[in-house]
Amino acid sequence: MKLLLVAAVALIDPDRRVLIAQRPRGKSFAGLWEFPGGKVEVDERPEAALIRELHEELGIAVEEACLAPFTFASFAYPEFHLLMPLYICWRWTGFVVARENQTLKWVFPKDLRAYPMPSADAPLIPALLDLLV
């Protein structure tokens, strides 16, 4: 089975809300909510992938020192096995803007379960609740 490495981040604002993004029409898992991030390219480290993806998708700059490894998801989809490290980030430069037609929402951790997520993302919520609530 193919292994897919995807890095994700829980961006946390001063009110302790977490940013989630809704996958746009035309992409797999369209309409579901997820933590920002993306595929880790060949010879790329997860932190570098996040820095690149956050700039491309949200228009923000993140320093590697501001990305704290937090937990991970490991999930077998029918077509591939997803391994997804989740980082925490409290600091970035710039303003979060949807650059790829995705809907963005700042959500209090206790409300995350109200947003349908891909099977791999949902198990990350309890760890965020333990950290932020």
Secondary structure, 3 states (H helix, E strand, C coil): CEEEEEEEEEEECCCCCEEEEECCCCCCCCCCEECCEEECCCCCCHHHHHHHHHHHHHCCECCHHHCEEEEEEEEECCCEEEEEEEEEECCCECCCCCCCCCEEEEECHHHHHHCCCCCCCHHHHHHHHHHHC
